[in-house]
Amino acid sequence: MQKAAFAGLSTCGSKSFEAYINTLTMLKAYYDPHLIEAGCDEAGRGCLAGPVFAAAVILPKDFSHPLLNDSKQLTEKQRYRLRRVVEQEALDWKVESVTAAEIDRINILRASFLAMSQAVAALRIRPELLLIDGNRFYSALEIPYRCIVKGDGKFASIAAASVLAKTYRDEYMENLDTHFPHYGWKQNKGYPTLEHRLAMDRHGLTVHHRVSFHKNYNQLSLF
């Protein structure tokens, strides 16, 4: 591997650089070499505000990249760098989202499945197998699937979907922050940080908050 491929990559916690690189290069290129596979992952499931996003990605069987890994293990700069690579080199990809209101109506688990299903349905290429990050999945799509726990750290297509879902959702929340600056969404992306919770205490909930996540919250005024 060329050194340039690792530009800007530093050690991760107590792991040595070499050990960290080894973890990044162990992603499997496919589950079945004979099938068209789409990796699927979501972002924003545990947030108090904003939609849940999901991506579906079909990669070439010989695709590899030294940085590709679960998006949560990457820096913001690395995620956006990888997003460009995935968008340019994937055979097909799509990103979809489900709103906070729909999350409240059907619950976050079903909303996550729905977002992944919508991303798959929007693909130009019909996959023959879905690789789903997690331990369960439901869809009306008549496409076989495999649920893979921590799949975003095991299969390249799921890791790529993780990167797309995360970066597109982050951009969405950063844009919302310009309209609702009190909640710190540019930094916390809607996750339940102390800053976010304190802002909710002071300013109440917006139409972008998931009311079902706040059943014990006393101030439910929407604006």
C-alpha positions as CSV (number, residue, x, y, z in Angstrom):
1,M,0.0,0.0,0.0
2,Q,1.3,3.5,-0.8
3,K,1.9,5.8,2.1
4,A,-0.2,8.5,0.4
5,A,-3.2,6.4,1.0
6,F,-2.8,6.9,4.8
7,A,-2.4,10.7,4.7
8,G,-4.0,12.2,7.8
9,L,-4.5,8.9,9.5
10,S,-3.2,8.8,13.1
11,T,-3.1,6.2,15.8
12,C,-6.5,5.2,17.4
13,G,-6.4,5.3,21.2
14,S,-3.9,2.8,22.6
15,K,-3.7,0.8,19.3
16,S,-0.5,1.1,17.3
17,F,-0.7,2.4,13.8
18,E,0.0,-1.0,12.4
19,A,-2.6,-2.7,14.5
20,Y,-5.2,-0.1,13.5
21,I,-4.4,-0.5,9.8
22,N,-4.8,-4.3,10.2
23,T,-8.4,-3.8,11.5
24,L,-9.2,-1.5,8.5
25,T,-8.0,-4.0,5.9
26,M,-9.9,-7.0,7.2
27,L,-13.3,-6.0,5.7
28,K,-14.8,-8.7,3.5
29,A,-15.4,-7.7,-0.1
30,Y,-18.6,-9.8,-0.4
31,Y,-20.8,-12.5,1.3
32,D,-21.4,-14.5,-1.9
33,P,-19.2,-13.9,-5.0
34,H,-21.9,-15.0,-7.3
35,L,-24.6,-12.5,-6.2
36,I,-25.2,-8.8,-6.6
37,E,-25.0,-7.6,-3.0
38,A,-26.1,-4.3,-1.5
39,G,-24.8,-3.3,1.9
40,C,-27.3,-1.4,4.1
41,D,-26.9,0.7,7.2
42,E,-28.6,3.5,9.1
43,A,-27.6,6.6,11.0
44,G,-29.3,8.6,13.7
45,R,-31.3,5.8,15.4
46,G,-30.5,7.0,18.9
47,C,-31.0,10.7,18.3
48,L,-33.6,12.9,20.0
49,A,-34.2,15.0,16.9
50,G,-34.0,14.7,13.2
51,P,-34.8,11.9,10.7
52,V,-33.1,8.5,10.6
53,F,-31.1,8.1,7.4
54,A,-30.1,4.9,5.6
55,A,-28.0,4.0,2.7
56,A,-27.7,1.1,0.3
57,V,-24.5,0.5,-1.6
58,I,-23.5,-1.9,-4.3
59,L,-19.7,-2.1,-4.7
60,P,-17.6,-3.9,-7.3
61,K,-16.4,-7.3,-6.0
62,D,-12.8,-6.1,-6.1
63,F,-13.4,-2.8,-4.3
64,S,-11.1,-2.0,-1.4
65,H,-9.9,1.2,0.3
66,P,-7.4,1.4,3.2
67,L,-9.6,3.8,5.2
68,L,-12.9,2.1,4.8
69,N,-14.4,1.0,8.1
70,D,-17.4,1.6,10.4
71,S,-18.1,5.3,10.1
72,K,-18.1,5.7,13.9
73,Q,-14.4,4.7,13.9
74,L,-13.4,7.4,11.4
75,T,-12.8,11.1,11.7
76,E,-15.1,13.5,10.0
77,K,-12.5,14.3,7.4
78,Q,-12.0,10.6,6.7
79,R,-15.7,10.1,6.3
80,Y,-16.2,12.8,3.7
81,R,-13.1,11.6,1.9
82,L,-14.5,8.1,1.7
83,R,-17.9,9.4,0.7
84,R,-16.4,10.8,-2.5
85,V,-14.7,7.5,-3.2
86,V,-17.8,5.5,-2.6
87,E,-20.0,7.7,-4.8
88,Q,-17.5,7.6,-7.6
89,E,-16.6,3.9,-7.5
90,A,-19.8,2.2,-6.3
91,L,-21.8,0.4,-9.0
92,D,-24.9,2.0,-7.4
93,W,-25.9,3.8,-4.2
94,K,-28.8,5.6,-2.7
95,V,-29.5,7.4,0.6
96,E,-33.1,7.8,2.0
97,S,-34.5,9.2,5.2
98,V,-37.6,8.9,7.4
99,T,-38.9,12.0,9.3
100,A,-39.2,12.5,13.0
101,A,-43.0,12.5,12.6
102,E,-43.0,9.1,10.9
103,I,-40.6,7.8,13.6
104,D,-43.2,8.8,16.2
105,R,-45.9,7.1,14.2
106,I,-44.3,3.7,13.5
107,N,-41.4,3.7,16.1
108,I,-37.7,4.0,15.4
109,L,-37.0,0.4,14.7
110,R,-39.6,0.2,11.9
111,A,-38.5,3.6,10.7
112,S,-34.9,2.3,10.3
113,F,-36.1,-0.7,8.4
114,L,-38.2,1.5,6.2
115,A,-35.4,3.9,5.4
116,M,-33.1,1.0,4.4
117,S,-35.9,-0.5,2.3
118,Q,-36.5,2.8,0.5
119,A,-32.8,3.1,-0.2
120,V,-32.7,-0.4,-1.7
121,A,-35.9,0.3,-3.7
122,A,-34.4,3.4,-5.2
123,L,-31.3,1.6,-6.6
124,R,-31.1,1.4,-10.4
125,I,-29.5,-2.0,-10.1
126,R,-31.7,-4.6,-8.3
127,P,-29.6,-6.5,-5.7
128,E,-29.9,-10.2,-5.3
129,L,-28.8,-10.2,-1.6
130,L,-29.0,-7.5,1.1
131,L,-26.3,-7.3,3.8
132,I,-28.0,-5.6,6.8
133,D,-26.1,-4.1,9.7
134,G,-27.7,-5.5,12.9
135,N,-29.4,-8.5,14.2
136,R,-32.8,-8.2,12.6
137,F,-34.6,-6.7,9.6
138,Y,-38.0,-6.6,8.0
139,S,-39.0,-5.4,4.6
140,A,-41.7,-5.8,2.0
141,L,-39.0,-6.1,-0.6
142,E,-38.8,-9.6,-2.0
143,I,-35.0,-9.7,-1.8
144,P,-33.1,-12.2,0.4
145,Y,-31.1,-10.7,3.2
146,R,-28.5,-11.5,5.8
147,C,-28.4,-9.7,9.2
148,I,-24.8,-9.2,10.3
149,V,-24.1,-7.9,13.8
150,K,-21.5,-5.2,13.6
151,G,-21.5,-5.7,9.9
152,D,-20.2,-2.2,9.3
153,G,-16.9,-3.4,10.6
154,K,-17.0,-6.7,8.7
155,F,-18.2,-6.1,5.1
156,A,-17.0,-3.3,2.8
157,S,-20.5,-2.6,1.3
158,I,-22.0,-2.1,4.8
159,A,-19.2,0.1,5.9
160,A,-19.7,2.2,2.7
161,A,-23.4,2.5,3.5
162,S,-22.5,3.5,7.0
163,V,-20.3,6.3,5.7
164,L,-23.0,7.6,3.3
165,A,-25.8,7.5,5.9
166,K,-23.7,9.2,8.5
167,T,-22.4,12.0,6.3
168,Y,-25.7,12.8,4.7
169,R,-27.4,12.9,8.0
170,D,-24.7,15.1,9.5
171,E,-25.2,17.6,6.7
172,Y,-28.9,17.6,7.2
173,M,-28.6,18.3,10.9
174,E,-26.0,21.1,10.3
175,N,-28.5,22.7,7.9
176,L,-31.3,22.5,10.5
177,D,-28.9,24.1,13.0
178,T,-29.0,27.3,11.0
179,H,-32.7,27.5,11.6
180,F,-32.7,26.2,15.2
181,P,-29.3,27.3,16.7
182,H,-30.3,26.9,20.3
183,Y,-29.9,23.1,20.3
184,G,-26.3,22.7,19.1
185,W,-27.2,20.4,16.3
186,K,-24.2,21.4,14.3
187,Q,-22.1,19.7,17.0
188,N,-24.3,17.0,18.5
189,K,-26.3,16.1,15.3
190,G,-29.4,15.6,17.5
191,Y,-27.9,13.1,19.9
192,P,-28.8,13.3,23.6
193,T,-25.8,15.4,24.8
194,L,-26.1,17.5,27.9
195,E,-26.1,20.7,25.8
196,H,-29.0,19.4,23.8
197,R,-31.0,18.3,26.8
198,L,-30.5,21.7,28.5
199,A,-31.6,23.5,25.4
200,M,-34.8,21.4,25.4
201,D,-35.4,22.4,29.0
202,R,-35.0,26.1,28.1
203,H,-36.7,26.2,24.6
204,G,-39.0,23.2,24.4
205,L,-39.3,20.8,21.5
206,T,-39.3,21.7,17.8
207,V,-41.2,20.0,15.0
208,H,-37.9,18.1,14.3
209,H,-37.8,16.5,17.8
210,R,-39.1,12.9,18.2
211,V,-41.9,13.4,20.6
212,S,-42.1,9.6,21.3
213,F,-38.6,9.8,22.7
214,H,-39.8,12.3,25.3
215,K,-42.8,10.8,26.9
216,N,-41.7,11.9,30.3
217,Y,-40.8,15.4,29.0
218,N,-43.1,18.0,30.5
219,Q,-42.6,20.8,28.0
220,L,-44.0,19.6,24.7
221,S,-44.8,22.9,23.1
222,L,-43.9,22.8,19.4
223,F,-42.9,25.8,17.3
